[in-house]
Amino acid sequence: MLTRTFAVAALAIALAVPAMAQPTVFLVRHAERADASPGAPPAMATDPDLSAAGRARAESLATLLKDAKITAIFTTEFKRTQQTAAPLAKALGLTPTVVSSKSEADLVKRLRAAKGNVLVVGHSNTVPEIIKALGVTTPVSIGDDDFDNLFLLTQGASPTLLRLHYR
């Protein structure tokens, strides 16, 4: 199943390559939190680490995106976003840029000015807002238990959005 998931994701990224003349923004929600249990209401720890499942998902993300020509990584101030980005950042030799989760306008300005492909690791409420601010009119929602979404947003006059799932 894992091999199939990577194969499907790799195919989708390969199909997006012609569109990559325009910068592509890869957006994910942070991986699973250590204070969350599947099916249970989210606990409200202020700044939890990733769970074991979350750390495994962060490694999967790094494997999936290591050849996507990522030139910059953006996270929020929270550990869970930084820990989700860490394996890819390490593999690519990049230092993620931390942007306040309340500074969507600043992040969008940076994304619009990006010269290459970038990864944004956000939250269930910020990722849809960033997508909208980048010009995608189709509403996006991320459920409390959804940690496997990978959005590929190709910027340009008419931005396009592709939603994938990774494990």
KEPA-297726 format. One record per residue: chain; x, y, z of N, C-alpha, C in turn; residue number from 1. Coordinates in steps of 0.05 Angstrom, whole numbers, plus 5000, padded with zeros to 4 digits. Layout:
<rs>
kette:A | n_x:X | n_y:Y | n_z:Z | ca_x:X | ca_y:Y | ca_z:Z | c_x:X | c_y:Y | c_z:Z | nr:NUM
...
</rs>
This chain:
<rs>
kette:A | n_x:5016 | n_y:4976 | n_z:5000 | ca_x:5000 | ca_y:5000 | ca_z:5000 | c_x:5017 | c_y:5025 | c_z:5000 | nr:1
kette:A | n_x:5039 | n_y:5025 | n_z:5016 | ca_x:5056 | ca_y:5048 | ca_z:5018 | c_x:5070 | c_y:5053 | c_z:4991 | nr:2
kette:A | n_x:5079 | n_y:5032 | n_z:4977 | ca_x:5091 | ca_y:5035 | ca_z:4951 | c_x:5072 | c_y:5046 | c_z:4931 | nr:3
kette:A | n_x:5047 | n_y:5036 | n_z:4932 | ca_x:5026 | ca_y:5046 | ca_z:4914 | c_x:5021 | c_y:5076 | c_z:4919 | nr:4
kette:A | n_x:5020 | n_y:5084 | n_z:4944 | ca_x:5015 | ca_y:5112 | ca_z:4951 | c_x:5037 | c_y:5130 | c_z:4940 | nr:5
kette:A | n_x:5062 | n_y:5121 | n_z:4943 | ca_x:5084 | ca_y:5137 | ca_z:4932 | c_x:5084 | c_y:5137 | c_z:4902 | nr:6
kette:A | n_x:5077 | n_y:5115 | n_z:4889 | ca_x:5076 | ca_y:5114 | ca_z:4860 | c_x:5055 | c_y:5133 | c_z:4850 | nr:7
kette:A | n_x:5031 | n_y:5134 | n_z:4862 | ca_x:5010 | ca_y:5152 | ca_z:4853 | c_x:5019 | c_y:5181 | c_z:4857 | nr:8
kette:A | n_x:5031 | n_y:5186 | n_z:4880 | ca_x:5040 | ca_y:5214 | ca_z:4886 | c_x:5062 | c_y:5222 | c_z:4866 | nr:9
kette:A | n_x:5081 | n_y:5204 | n_z:4861 | ca_x:5102 | ca_y:5210 | ca_z:4842 | c_x:5091 | c_y:5215 | c_z:4814 | nr:10
kette:A | n_x:5071 | n_y:5200 | n_z:4806 | ca_x:5059 | ca_y:5204 | ca_z:4780 | c_x:5046 | c_y:5231 | c_z:4779 | nr:11
kette:A | n_x:5032 | n_y:5239 | n_z:4800 | ca_x:5018 | ca_y:5265 | ca_z:4801 | c_x:5039 | c_y:5288 | c_z:4799 | nr:12
kette:A | n_x:5061 | n_y:5285 | n_z:4814 | ca_x:5081 | ca_y:5305 | ca_z:4813 | c_x:5094 | c_y:5306 | c_z:4785 | nr:13
kette:A | n_x:5099 | n_y:5283 | n_z:4773 | ca_x:5110 | ca_y:5282 | ca_z:4746 | c_x:5091 | c_y:5296 | c_z:4726 | nr:14
kette:A | n_x:5065 | n_y:5292 | n_z:4729 | ca_x:5046 | ca_y:5305 | ca_z:4711 | c_x:5046 | c_y:5335 | c_z:4715 | nr:15
kette:A | n_x:5053 | n_y:5344 | n_z:4739 | ca_x:5053 | ca_y:5373 | ca_z:4744 | c_x:5079 | c_y:5386 | c_z:4735 | nr:16
kette:A | n_x:5099 | n_y:5371 | n_z:4727 | ca_x:5125 | ca_y:5383 | ca_z:4719 | c_x:5122 | c_y:5404 | c_z:4697 | nr:17
kette:A | n_x:5106 | n_y:5400 | n_z:4675 | ca_x:5104 | ca_y:5421 | ca_z:4655 | c_x:5094 | c_y:5447 | c_z:4667 | nr:18
kette:A | n_x:5076 | n_y:5445 | n_z:4687 | ca_x:5066 | ca_y:5469 | ca_z:4700 | c_x:5086 | c_y:5482 | c_z:4718 | nr:19
kette:A | n_x:5107 | n_y:5468 | n_z:4724 | ca_x:5126 | ca_y:5478 | ca_z:4744 | c_x:5144 | c_y:5501 | c_z:4733 | nr:20
kette:A | n_x:5139 | n_y:5509 | n_z:4708 | ca_x:5153 | ca_y:5533 | ca_z:4699 | c_x:5144 | c_y:5556 | c_z:4717 | nr:21
kette:A | n_x:5120 | n_y:5555 | n_z:4727 | ca_x:5110 | ca_y:5573 | ca_z:4747 | c_x:5118 | c_y:5560 | c_z:4774 | nr:22
kette:A | n_x:5124 | n_y:5576 | n_z:4794 | ca_x:5130 | ca_y:5564 | ca_z:4820 | c_x:5106 | c_y:5548 | c_z:4831 | nr:23
kette:A | n_x:5113 | n_y:5526 | n_z:4843 | ca_x:5092 | ca_y:5509 | ca_z:4855 | c_x:5095 | c_y:5511 | c_z:4886 | nr:24
kette:A | n_x:5073 | n_y:5515 | n_z:4899 | ca_x:5072 | ca_y:5515 | ca_z:4928 | c_x:5060 | c_y:5489 | c_z:4937 | nr:25
kette:A | n_x:5075 | n_y:5474 | n_z:4952 | ca_x:5066 | ca_y:5449 | ca_z:4964 | c_x:5057 | c_y:5456 | c_z:4992 | nr:26
kette:A | n_x:5032 | n_y:5450 | n_z:4999 | ca_x:5021 | ca_y:5457 | ca_z:5025 | c_x:5011 | c_y:5432 | c_z:5039 | nr:27
kette:A | n_x:5019 | n_y:5429 | n_z:5065 | ca_x:5009 | ca_y:5407 | ca_z:5081 | c_x:5002 | c_y:5418 | c_z:5109 | nr:28
kette:A | n_x:4984 | n_y:5404 | n_z:5121 | ca_x:4979 | ca_y:5409 | ca_z:5149 | c_x:5001 | c_y:5394 | c_z:5165 | nr:29
kette:A | n_x:5008 | n_y:5404 | n_z:5188 | ca_x:5027 | ca_y:5389 | ca_z:5205 | c_x:5018 | c_y:5360 | c_z:5208 | nr:30
kette:A | n_x:5037 | n_y:5343 | n_z:5214 | ca_x:5030 | ca_y:5314 | ca_z:5219 | c_x:5017 | c_y:5311 | c_z:5246 | nr:31
kette:A | n_x:5010 | n_y:5286 | n_z:5253 | ca_x:4995 | ca_y:5280 | ca_z:5277 | c_x:5009 | c_y:5290 | c_z:5303 | nr:32
kette:A | n_x:4993 | n_y:5302 | n_z:5320 | ca_x:5002 | ca_y:5313 | ca_z:5345 | c_x:5003 | c_y:5292 | c_z:5366 | nr:33
kette:A | n_x:5022 | n_y:5295 | n_z:5384 | ca_x:5025 | ca_y:5275 | ca_z:5406 | c_x:5002 | c_y:5276 | c_z:5425 | nr:34
kette:A | n_x:4987 | n_y:5298 | n_z:5426 | ca_x:4965 | ca_y:5300 | ca_z:5445 | c_x:4938 | c_y:5293 | c_z:5433 | nr:35
kette:A | n_x:4938 | n_y:5282 | n_z:5409 | ca_x:4912 | ca_y:5275 | ca_z:5395 | c_x:4909 | c_y:5245 | c_z:5393 | nr:36
kette:A | n_x:4885 | n_y:5236 | n_z:5395 | ca_x:4879 | ca_y:5208 | ca_z:5391 | c_x:4858 | c_y:5206 | c_z:5368 | nr:37
kette:A | n_x:4862 | n_y:5187 | n_z:5350 | ca_x:4843 | ca_y:5185 | ca_z:5327 | c_x:4815 | c_y:5182 | c_z:5337 | nr:38
kette:A | n_x:4797 | n_y:5198 | n_z:5327 | ca_x:4769 | ca_y:5196 | ca_z:5333 | c_x:4761 | c_y:5211 | c_z:5359 | nr:39
kette:A | n_x:4781 | n_y:5220 | n_z:5374 | ca_x:4775 | ca_y:5234 | ca_z:5399 | c_x:4776 | c_y:5264 | c_z:5393 | nr:40
kette:A | n_x:4761 | n_y:5280 | n_z:5410 | ca_x:4763 | ca_y:5308 | ca_z:5406 | c_x:4792 | c_y:5317 | c_z:5411 | nr:41
kette:A | n_x:4801 | n_y:5337 | n_z:5396 | ca_x:4829 | ca_y:5345 | ca_z:5399 | c_x:4834 | c_y:5357 | c_z:5427 | nr:42
kette:A | n_x:4856 | n_y:5348 | n_z:5439 | ca_x:4864 | ca_y:5360 | ca_z:5465 | c_x:4876 | c_y:5387 | c_z:5458 | nr:43
kette:A | n_x:4877 | n_y:5404 | n_z:5477 | ca_x:4886 | ca_y:5431 | ca_z:5471 | c_x:4912 | c_y:5438 | c_z:5485 | nr:44
kette:A | n_x:4932 | n_y:5421 | n_z:5481 | ca_x:4959 | ca_y:5428 | ca_z:5491 | c_x:4968 | c_y:5452 | c_z:5474 | nr:45
kette:A | n_x:4983 | n_y:5469 | n_z:5486 | ca_x:4991 | ca_y:5494 | ca_z:5473 | c_x:5009 | c_y:5488 | c_z:5449 | nr:46
kette:A | n_x:5030 | n_y:5473 | n_z:5453 | ca_x:5050 | ca_y:5469 | ca_z:5432 | c_x:5061 | c_y:5440 | c_z:5433 | nr:47
kette:A | n_x:5044 | n_y:5420 | n_z:5426 | ca_x:5053 | ca_y:5392 | ca_z:5428 | c_x:5073 | c_y:5384 | c_z:5407 | nr:48
kette:A | n_x:5089 | n_y:5364 | n_z:5413 | ca_x:5107 | ca_y:5352 | ca_z:5394 | c_x:5090 | c_y:5334 | c_z:5375 | nr:49
kette:A | n_x:5103 | n_y:5323 | n_z:5355 | ca_x:5090 | ca_y:5303 | ca_z:5338 | c_x:5089 | c_y:5276 | c_z:5353 | nr:50
kette:A | n_x:5069 | n_y:5260 | n_z:5347 | ca_x:5067 | ca_y:5233 | ca_z:5357 | c_x:5086 | c_y:5215 | c_z:5340 | nr:51
kette:A | n_x:5088 | n_y:5190 | n_z:5348 | ca_x:5104 | ca_y:5171 | ca_z:5332 | c_x:5093 | c_y:5170 | c_z:5303 | nr:52
kette:A | n_x:5067 | n_y:5169 | n_z:5301 | ca_x:5055 | ca_y:5168 | ca_z:5274 | c_x:5061 | c_y:5194 | c_z:5259 | nr:53
kette:A | n_x:5061 | n_y:5216 | n_z:5273 | ca_x:5068 | ca_y:5242 | ca_z:5260 | c_x:5097 | c_y:5243 | c_z:5251 | nr:54
kette:A | n_x:5115 | n_y:5232 | n_z:5267 | ca_x:5143 | ca_y:5232 | ca_z:5259 | c_x:5147 | c_y:5214 | c_z:5234 | nr:55
kette:A | n_x:5132 | n_y:5192 | n_z:5233 | ca_x:5133 | ca_y:5174 | ca_z:5210 | c_x:5122 | c_y:5188 | c_z:5185 | nr:56
kette:A | n_x:5101 | n_y:5203 | n_z:5189 | ca_x:5089 | ca_y:5218 | ca_z:5166 | c_x:5108 | c_y:5240 | c_z:5156 | nr:57
kette:A | n_x:5122 | n_y:5253 | n_z:5175 | ca_x:5142 | ca_y:5273 | ca_z:5167 | c_x:5164 | c_y:5261 | c_z:5150 | nr:58
kette:A | n_x:5173 | n_y:5237 | n_z:5158 | ca_x:5193 | ca_y:5223 | ca_z:5142 | c_x:5182 | c_y:5216 | c_z:5114 | nr:59
kette:A | n_x:5157 | n_y:5208 | n_z:5113 | ca_x:5144 | ca_y:5201 | ca_z:5087 | c_x:5143 | c_y:5226 | c_z:5069 | nr:60
kette:A | n_x:5137 | n_y:5249 | n_z:5081 | ca_x:5136 | ca_y:5274 | ca_z:5066 | c_x:5163 | c_y:5280 | c_z:5055 | nr:61
kette:A | n_x:5184 | n_y:5276 | n_z:5070 | ca_x:5211 | ca_y:5282 | ca_z:5061 | c_x:5218 | c_y:5264 | c_z:5038 | nr:62
kette:A | n_x:5211 | n_y:5238 | n_z:5040 | ca_x:5217 | ca_y:5219 | ca_z:5018 | c_x:5201 | c_y:5228 | c_z:4993 | nr:63
kette:A | n_x:5177 | n_y:5236 | n_z:4996 | ca_x:5160 | ca_y:5243 | ca_z:4973 | c_x:5170 | c_y:5268 | c_z:4959 | nr:64
kette:A | n_x:5179 | n_y:5288 | n_z:4974 | ca_x:5185 | ca_y:5314 | ca_z:4962 | c_x:5215 | c_y:5319 | c_z:4958 | nr:65
kette:A | n_x:5232 | n_y:5300 | n_z:4964 | ca_x:5261 | ca_y:5305 | ca_z:4963 | c_x:5270 | c_y:5312 | c_z:4935 | nr:66
kette:A | n_x:5256 | n_y:5304 | n_z:4914 | ca_x:5264 | ca_y:5311 | ca_z:4886 | c_x:5246 | c_y:5331 | c_z:4873 | nr:67
kette:A | n_x:5230 | n_y:5345 | n_z:4889 | ca_x:5211 | ca_y:5365 | ca_z:4878 | c_x:5222 | c_y:5393 | c_z:4875 | nr:68
kette:A | n_x:5248 | n_y:5395 | n_z:4877 | ca_x:5262 | ca_y:5421 | ca_z:4873 | c_x:5252 | c_y:5442 | c_z:4892 | nr:69
kette:A | n_x:5248 | n_y:5435 | n_z:4917 | ca_x:5240 | ca_y:5454 | ca_z:4937 | c_x:5263 | c_y:5472 | c_z:4943 | nr:70
kette:A | n_x:5259 | n_y:5499 | n_z:4942 | ca_x:5280 | ca_y:5518 | ca_z:4948 | c_x:5276 | c_y:5533 | c_z:4974 | nr:71
kette:A | n_x:5252 | n_y:5531 | n_z:4985 | ca_x:5247 | ca_y:5544 | ca_z:5011 | c_x:5224 | c_y:5528 | c_z:5025 | nr:72
kette:A | n_x:5226 | n_y:5529 | n_z:5052 | ca_x:5206 | ca_y:5516 | ca_z:5069 | c_x:5196 | c_y:5537 | c_z:5089 | nr:73
kette:A | n_x:5170 | n_y:5539 | n_z:5092 | ca_x:5158 | ca_y:5557 | ca_z:5111 | c_x:5142 | c_y:5541 | c_z:5132 | nr:74
kette:A | n_x:5146 | n_y:5548 | n_z:5157 | ca_x:5130 | ca_y:5536 | ca_z:5179 | c_x:5119 | c_y:5558 | c_z:5196 | nr:75
kette:A | n_x:5102 | n_y:5550 | n_z:5215 | ca_x:5093 | ca_y:5569 | ca_z:5235 | c_x:5112 | c_y:5567 | c_z:5260 | nr:76
kette:A | n_x:5105 | n_y:5582 | n_z:5280 | ca_x:5121 | ca_y:5582 | ca_z:5304 | c_x:5117 | c_y:5557 | c_z:5321 | nr:77
kette:A | n_x:5099 | n_y:5540 | n_z:5314 | ca_x:5093 | ca_y:5517 | ca_z:5330 | c_x:5110 | c_y:5493 | c_z:5324 | nr:78
kette:A | n_x:5118 | n_y:5478 | n_z:5345 | ca_x:5136 | ca_y:5455 | ca_z:5341 | c_x:5126 | c_y:5435 | c_z:5321 | nr:79
kette:A | n_x:5099 | n_y:5430 | n_z:5321 | ca_x:5089 | ca_y:5409 | ca_z:5303 | c_x:5093 | c_y:5415 | c_z:5274 | nr:80
kette:A | n_x:5092 | n_y:5441 | n_z:5266 | ca_x:5098 | ca_y:5448 | ca_z:5238 | c_x:5128 | c_y:5445 | c_z:5232 | nr:81
kette:A | n_x:5144 | n_y:5454 | n_z:5251 | ca_x:5173 | ca_y:5453 | ca_z:5247 | c_x:5183 | c_y:5424 | c_z:5247 | nr:82
kette:A | n_x:5171 | n_y:5407 | n_z:5264 | ca_x:5179 | ca_y:5379 | ca_z:5264 | c_x:5169 | c_y:5364 | c_z:5239 | nr:83
kette:A | n_x:5147 | n_y:5373 | n_z:5228 | ca_x:5137 | ca_y:5361 | ca_z:5203 | c_x:5157 | c_y:5367 | c_z:5180 | nr:84
kette:A | n_x:5167 | n_y:5391 | n_z:5180 | ca_x:5185 | ca_y:5400 | ca_z:5158 | c_x:5214 | c_y:5391 | c_z:5162 | nr:85
kette:A | n_x:5221 | n_y:5384 | n_z:5186 | ca_x:5250 | ca_y:5379 | ca_z:5193 | c_x:5263 | c_y:5357 | c_z:5176 | nr:86
kette:A | n_x:5251 | n_y:5334 | n_z:5171 | ca_x:5265 | ca_y:5314 | ca_z:5155 | c_x:5271 | c_y:5323 | c_z:5127 | nr:87
kette:A | n_x:5252 | n_y:5337 | n_z:5114 | ca_x:5257 | ca_y:5347 | ca_z:5087 | c_x:5278 | c_y:5369 | c_z:5088 | nr:88
kette:A | n_x:5276 | n_y:5387 | n_z:5107 | ca_x:5296 | ca_y:5409 | ca_z:5109 | c_x:5324 | c_y:5397 | c_z:5112 | nr:89
kette:A | n_x:5326 | n_y:5377 | n_z:5129 | ca_x:5353 | ca_y:5365 | ca_z:5133 | c_x:5363 | c_y:5352 | c_z:5107 | nr:90
kette:A | n_x:5345 | n_y:5337 | n_z:5094 | ca_x:5353 | ca_y:5323 | ca_z:5069 | c_x:5362 | c_y:5343 | c_z:5047 | nr:91
kette:A | n_x:5349 | n_y:5367 | n_z:5047 | ca_x:5355 | ca_y:5387 | ca_z:5026 | c_x:5376 | c_y:5407 | c_z:5035 | nr:92
kette:A | n_x:5384 | n_y:5407 | n_z:5061 | ca_x:5402 | ca_y:5427 | ca_z:5071 | c_x:5391 | c_y:5455 | c_z:5072 | nr:93
kette:A | n_x:5365 | n_y:5456 | n_z:5078 | ca_x:5351 | ca_y:5482 | ca_z:5079 | c_x:5344 | c_y:5488 | c_z:5109 | nr:94
kette:A | n_x:5343 | n_y:5514 | n_z:5115 | ca_x:5334 | ca_y:5523 | ca_z:5141 | c_x:5306 | c_y:5535 | c_z:5137 | nr:95
kette:A | n_x:5285 | n_y:5522 | n_z:5149 | ca_x:5258 | ca_y:5533 | ca_z:5145 | c_x:5256 | c_y:5561 | c_z:5156 | nr:96
kette:A | n_x:5239 | n_y:5576 | n_z:5143 | ca_x:5232 | ca_y:5603 | ca_z:5151 | c_x:5207 | c_y:5601 | c_z:5169 | nr:97
kette:A | n_x:5209 | n_y:5612 | n_z:5193 | ca_x:5186 | ca_y:5612 | ca_z:5211 | c_x:5170 | c_y:5637 | c_z:5207 | nr:98
kette:A | n_x:5145 | n_y:5634 | n_z:5201 | ca_x:5127 | ca_y:5657 | ca_z:5198 | c_x:5104 | c_y:5653 | c_z:5217 | nr:99
kette:A | n_x:5096 | n_y:5674 | n_z:5231 | ca_x:5075 | ca_y:5673 | ca_z:5250 | c_x:5049 | c_y:5662 | c_z:5238 | nr:100
kette:A | n_x:5035 | n_y:5644 | n_z:5252 | ca_x:5010 | ca_y:5633 | ca_z:5242 | c_x:4989 | c_y:5655 | c_z:5239 | nr:101
kette:A | n_x:4994 | n_y:5678 | n_z:5250 | ca_x:4975 | ca_y:5700 | ca_z:5247 | c_x:4984 | c_y:5720 | c_z:5226 | nr:102
kette:A | n_x:5005 | n_y:5714 | n_z:5211 | ca_x:5015 | ca_y:5732 | ca_z:5190 | c_x:5011 | c_y:5720 | c_z:5163 | nr:103
kette:A | n_x:4987 | n_y:5713 | n_z:5157 | ca_x:4980 | ca_y:5701 | ca_z:5131 | c_x:4988 | c_y:5720 | c_z:5108 | nr:104
kette:A | n_x:4983 | n_y:5746 | n_z:5111 | ca_x:4989 | ca_y:5765 | ca_z:5089 | c_x:5019 | c_y:5765 | c_z:5083 | nr:105
kette:A | n_x:5036 | n_y:5764 | n_z:5104 | ca_x:5065 | ca_y:5764 | ca_z:5100 | c_x:5073 | c_y:5739 | c_z:5086 | nr:106
kette:A | n_x:5062 | n_y:5716 | n_z:5094 | ca_x:5069 | ca_y:5691 | ca_z:5081 | c_x:5061 | c_y:5691 | c_z:5052 | nr:107
kette:A | n_x:5037 | n_y:5700 | n_z:5046 | ca_x:5027 | ca_y:5700 | ca_z:5018 | c_x:5044 | c_y:5718 | c_z:5001 | nr:108
kette:A | n_x:5053 | n_y:5741 | n_z:5012 | ca_x:5071 | ca_y:5759 | ca_z:4997 | c_x:5097 | c_y:5744 | c_z:4990 | nr:109
kette:A | n_x:5108 | n_y:5729 | n_z:5009 | ca_x:5133 | ca_y:5714 | ca_z:5005 | c_x:5128 | c_y:5692 | c_z:4984 | nr:110
kette:A | n_x:5105 | n_y:5679 | n_z:4985 | ca_x:5100 | ca_y:5657 | ca_z:4966 | c_x:5097 | c_y:5668 | c_z:4938 | nr:111
kette:A | n_x:5084 | n_y:5691 | n_z:4935 | ca_x:5081 | ca_y:5703 | ca_z:4909 | c_x:5107 | c_y:5712 | c_z:4897 | nr:112
kette:A | n_x:5126 | n_y:5719 | n_z:4914 | ca_x:5153 | ca_y:5727 | ca_z:4905 | c_x:5172 | c_y:5704 | c_z:4901 | nr:113
kette:A | n_x:5165 | n_y:5680 | n_z:4908 | ca_x:5183 | ca_y:5657 | ca_z:4907 | c_x:5192 | c_y:5652 | c_z:4879 | nr:114
kette:A | n_x:5218 | n_y:5646 | n_z:4876 | ca_x:5230 | ca_y:5640 | ca_z:4850 | c_x:5230 | c_y:5610 | c_z:4844 | nr:115
kette:A | n_x:5224 | n_y:5594 | n_z:4863 | ca_x:5224 | ca_y:5565 | ca_z:4859 | c_x:5201 | c_y:5552 | c_z:4874 | nr:116
kette:A | n_x:5202 | n_y:5526 | n_z:4876 | ca_x:5181 | ca_y:5511 | ca_z:4890 | c_x:5185 | c_y:5513 | c_z:4920 | nr:117
kette:A | n_x:5163 | n_y:5516 | n_z:4934 | ca_x:5165 | ca_y:5519 | ca_z:4963 | c_x:5146 | c_y:5500 | c_z:4977 | nr:118
kette:A | n_x:5153 | n_y:5493 | n_z:5002 | ca_x:5135 | ca_y:5478 | ca_z:5019 | c_x:5125 | c_y:5496 | c_z:5042 | nr:119
kette:A | n_x:5099 | n_y:5494 | n_z:5047 | ca_x:5087 | ca_y:5508 | ca_z:5070 | c_x:5075 | c_y:5487 | c_z:5088 | nr:120
kette:A | n_x:5083 | n_y:5487 | n_z:5113 | ca_x:5071 | ca_y:5469 | ca_z:5133 | c_x:5055 | c_y:5487 | c_z:5152 | nr:121
kette:A | n_x:5029 | n_y:5483 | n_z:5150 | ca_x:5011 | ca_y:5499 | ca_z:5166 | c_x:4992 | c_y:5483 | c_z:5183 | nr:122
kette:A | n_x:4968 | n_y:5493 | n_z:5186 | ca_x:4948 | ca_y:5481 | ca_z:5204 | c_x:4922 | c_y:5477 | c_z:5189 | nr:123
kette:A | n_x:4903 | n_y:5463 | n_z:5201 | ca_x:4878 | ca_y:5457 | ca_z:5188 | c_x:4862 | c_y:5482 | c_z:5181 | nr:124
kette:A | n_x:4867 | n_y:5503 | n_z:5196 | ca_x:4853 | ca_y:5528 | ca_z:5191 | c_x:4869 | c_y:5548 | c_z:5174 | nr:125
kette:A | n_x:4896 | n_y:5545 | n_z:5173 | ca_x:4912 | ca_y:5564 | ca_z:5158 | c_x:4916 | c_y:5555 | c_z:5129 | nr:126
kette:A | n_x:4920 | n_y:5529 | n_z:5124 | ca_x:4925 | ca_y:5520 | ca_z:5097 | c_x:4902 | c_y:5528 | c_z:5078 | nr:127
kette:A | n_x:4877 | n_y:5523 | n_z:5085 | ca_x:4855 | ca_y:5532 | ca_z:5067 | c_x:4856 | c_y:5562 | c_z:5062 | nr:128
kette:A | n_x:4862 | n_y:5578 | n_z:5082 | ca_x:4862 | ca_y:5607 | ca_z:5079 | c_x:4885 | c_y:5616 | c_z:5061 | nr:129
kette:A | n_x:4908 | n_y:5603 | n_z:5063 | ca_x:4931 | ca_y:5609 | ca_z:5045 | c_x:4924 | c_y:5602 | c_z:5016 | nr:130
kette:A | n_x:4912 | n_y:5579 | n_z:5012 | ca_x:4904 | ca_y:5571 | ca_z:4985 | c_x:4885 | c_y:5592 | c_z:4974 | nr:131
kette:A | n_x:4865 | n_y:5600 | n_z:4989 | ca_x:4846 | ca_y:5621 | ca_z:4980 | c_x:4860 | c_y:5647 | c_z:4974 | nr:132
kette:A | n_x:4879 | n_y:5655 | n_z:4991 | ca_x:4893 | ca_y:5681 | ca_z:4987 | c_x:4911 | c_y:5680 | c_z:4963 | nr:133
kette:A | n_x:4919 | n_y:5656 | n_z:4954 | ca_x:4935 | ca_y:5653 | ca_z:4930 | c_x:4918 | c_y:5651 | c_z:4905 | nr:134
kette:A | n_x:4892 | n_y:5655 | n_z:4907 | ca_x:4874 | ca_y:5657 | ca_z:4884 | c_x:4858 | c_y:5633 | c_z:4876 | nr:135
kette:A | n_x:4858 | n_y:5612 | n_z:4892 | ca_x:4841 | ca_y:5589 | ca_z:4886 | c_x:4813 | c_y:5594 | c_z:4897 | nr:136
kette:A | n_x:4794 | n_y:5593 | n_z:4880 | ca_x:4766 | ca_y:5600 | ca_z:4888 | c_x:4751 | c_y:5576 | c_z:4899 | nr:137
kette:A | n_x:4759 | n_y:5552 | n_z:4893 | ca_x:4745 | ca_y:5528 | ca_z:4903 | c_x:4752 | c_y:5525 | c_z:4933 | nr:138
kette:A | n_x:4731 | n_y:5524 | n_z:4950 | ca_x:4736 | ca_y:5522 | ca_z:4979 | c_x:4750 | c_y:5496 | c_z:4986 | nr:139
kette:A | n_x:4768 | n_y:5497 | n_z:5004 | ca_x:4783 | ca_y:5474 | ca_z:5015 | c_x:4777 | c_y:5472 | c_z:5044 | nr:140
kette:A | n_x:4772 | n_y:5448 | n_z:5054 | ca_x:4770 | ca_y:5444 | ca_z:5083 | c_x:4787 | c_y:5420 | c_z:5091 | nr:141
kette:A | n_x:4797 | n_y:5421 | n_z:5115 | ca_x:4813 | ca_y:5400 | ca_z:5126 | c_x:4801 | c_y:5392 | c_z:5153 | nr:142
kette:A | n_x:4793 | n_y:5367 | n_z:5156 | ca_x:4781 | ca_y:5358 | ca_z:5181 | c_x:4801 | c_y:5355 | c_z:5203 | nr:143
kette:A | n_x:4791 | n_y:5353 | n_z:5228 | ca_x:4808 | ca_y:5350 | ca_z:5251 | c_x:4826 | c_y:5326 | c_z:5250 | nr:144
kette:A | n_x:4817 | n_y:5304 | n_z:5237 | ca_x:4832 | ca_y:5279 | ca_z:5235 | c_x:4846 | c_y:5276 | c_z:5209 | nr:145
kette:A | n_x:4847 | n_y:5297 | n_z:5192 | ca_x:4860 | ca_y:5295 | ca_z:5166 | c_x:4889 | c_y:5306 | c_z:5168 | nr:146
kette:A | n_x:4908 | n_y:5287 | n_z:5165 | ca_x:4936 | ca_y:5295 | ca_z:5165 | c_x:4950 | c_y:5287 | c_z:5140 | nr:147
kette:A | n_x:4936 | n_y:5275 | n_z:5120 | ca_x:4949 | ca_y:5264 | ca_z:5097 | c_x:4945 | c_y:5280 | c_z:5071 | nr:148
kette:A | n_x:4935 | n_y:5304 | n_z:5073 | ca_x:4931 | ca_y:5320 | ca_z:5050 | c_x:4957 | c_y:5333 | c_z:5040 | nr:149
kette:A | n_x:4962 | n_y:5332 | n_z:5014 | ca_x:4984 | ca_y:5346 | ca_z:5002 | c_x:4972 | c_y:5362 | c_z:4979 | nr:150
kette:A | n_x:4974 | n_y:5388 | n_z:4981 | ca_x:4963 | ca_y:5406 | ca_z:4961 | c_x:4986 | c_y:5416 | c_z:4944 | nr:151
kette:A | n_x:4982 | n_y:5415 | n_z:4917 | ca_x:5001 | ca_y:5427 | ca_z:4898 | c_x:4987 | c_y:5450 | c_z:4885 | nr:152
kette:A | n_x:4997 | n_y:5474 | n_z:4890 | ca_x:4985 | ca_y:5498 | ca_z:4879 | c_x:5005 | c_y:5510 | c_z:4860 | nr:153
kette:A | n_x:4998 | n_y:5511 | n_z:4835 | ca_x:5014 | ca_y:5523 | ca_z:4814 | c_x:5005 | c_y:5552 | c_z:4811 | nr:154
kette:A | n_x:5024 | n_y:5570 | n_z:4817 | ca_x:5017 | ca_y:5598 | ca_z:4816 | c_x:5017 | c_y:5608 | c_z:4787 | nr:155
kette:A | n_x:5006 | n_y:5631 | n_z:4783 | ca_x:5004 | ca_y:5643 | ca_z:4756 | c_x:4979 | c_y:5659 | c_z:4754 | nr:156
kette:A | n_x:4973 | n_y:5668 | n_z:4730 | ca_x:4949 | ca_y:5684 | ca_z:4726 | c_x:4923 | c_y:5669 | c_z:4734 | nr:157
kette:A | n_x:4923 | n_y:5644 | n_z:4729 | ca_x:4900 | ca_y:5627 | ca_z:4738 | c_x:4911 | c_y:5603 | c_z:4753 | nr:158
kette:A | n_x:4914 | n_y:5606 | n_z:4780 | ca_x:4926 | ca_y:5585 | ca_z:4796 | c_x:4911 | c_y:5559 | c_z:4794 | nr:159
kette:A | n_x:4925 | n_y:5537 | n_z:4795 | ca_x:4912 | ca_y:5511 | ca_z:4795 | c_x:4919 | c_y:5496 | c_z:4821 | nr:160
kette:A | n_x:4901 | n_y:5479 | n_z:4830 | ca_x:4905 | ca_y:5465 | ca_z:4855 | c_x:4900 | c_y:5435 | c_z:4850 | nr:161
kette:A | n_x:4918 | n_y:5419 | n_z:4860 | ca_x:4915 | ca_y:5390 | ca_z:4859 | c_x:4918 | c_y:5380 | c_z:4888 | nr:162
kette:A | n_x:4898 | n_y:5364 | n_z:4896 | ca_x:4898 | ca_y:5353 | ca_z:4923 | c_x:4905 | c_y:5323 | c_z:4922 | nr:163
kette:A | n_x:4926 | n_y:5316 | n_z:4936 | ca_x:4935 | ca_y:5288 | ca_z:4938 | c_x:4934 | c_y:5279 | c_z:4967 | nr:164
kette:A | n_x:4938 | n_y:5254 | n_z:4971 | ca_x:4939 | ca_y:5243 | ca_z:4999 | c_x:4965 | c_y:5226 | c_z:5001 | nr:165
kette:A | n_x:4979 | n_y:5229 | n_z:5023 | ca_x:5004 | ca_y:5214 | ca_z:5027 | c_x:5002 | c_y:5200 | c_z:5054 | nr:166
kette:A | n_x:5016 | n_y:5178 | n_z:5056 | ca_x:5015 | ca_y:5163 | ca_z:5082 | c_x:5043 | c_y:5161 | c_z:5093 | nr:167
</rs>
